[in-house]
Amino acid sequence: MKTLQYRNYESKYDNNIKEKKIIVEVEDELKKSNMSELNKIQIEYLYLLCCYFIFFFIIQCILFIKIFFFQIKKSF
């Protein structure tokens, strides 16, 4: 996921510019964008899954109430 990349680093000491190479861990931009897209897809999937469960929970509650009331009516 992370790659090692050389960066040129300039530092000024007493008006002298020294160039140093520093190894810096840098994430690849392509992988960043892919991960953000993956996160969006996961959030959308979770949202749809929650809507699905809420919808079927409501249907089950309605059916349970109907069955319960029909049994009460039959008993009288």
Residue pairs with C-beta under 8 A, 6 or more apart in sequence:
1 27
1 28
1 31
2 25
2 26
2 27
3 25
3 26
3 27
3 28
4 23
4 24
4 25
4 26
5 23
5 24
5 25
5 26
6 21
6 22
6 23
6 24
7 21
7 22
7 24
8 19
8 20
8 21
9 19
9 20
9 21
9 22
10 17
10 18
10 19
10 20
11 17
11 18
11 20
